[in-house]
Amino acid sequence: AIPDRSSSLTASMVKAPAAKWAQRADKILLTIDVPDLDPAQTKVEIKEDSFSFTSGDFELKFEFFGQVDHEAAKWKVGARDVDFVIPRKEAGEYWDKLNKGTKLHTVKTDFNRWVDEDEAKEAAEIDMSGYGDGFNLGNHDGPDSDDDDDEDEIPALDA
């Protein structure tokens, strides 16, 4: 008889989160969609050539297409996502893709934040308010930690 391993497989299954990325000549913009993120169960590791994000059942790991300045990376935790701004080690031509190797099927191009290389000089700077200087996602006093309280109110429509 074949042993039943379905319960142990289900318990240890990891999901790749949906993510979006864009770039500038000097930085990578990455947004990972993780609803109800628990900072206590979240681990981020950015190295010069690799990225690793784990939160609950979600995991995203890859090698960058080029090198990044991992020590200058910034992050912001939102209600439904984590937004990263990761400086490239050297500014220059746009990367062909975010990662080395095969395509990451859950990572899409963020066309709302994408700026073509020839238009980059006219592009507005990225608003860095609310971004932190590290990856202590367990720090509840960090930037944007009370995200639900500072949501912009939607004005009522006049009848």
Secondary structure as UniProt FT lines:
FT   HELIX           6..12
FT   STRAND          19..23
FT   STRAND          27..33
FT   TURN            35..36
FT   HELIX           39..41
FT   STRAND          42..46
FT   STRAND          50..55
FT   TURN            56..57
FT   STRAND          58..64
FT   HELIX           70..72
FT   STRAND          74..77
FT   STRAND          81..88
FT   TURN            105..106
FT   STRAND          107..109
FT   TURN            111..113
FT   HELIX           117..122
FT   TURN            129..130
FT   TURN            137..138
FT   TURN            140..141
FT   TURN            143..150
//
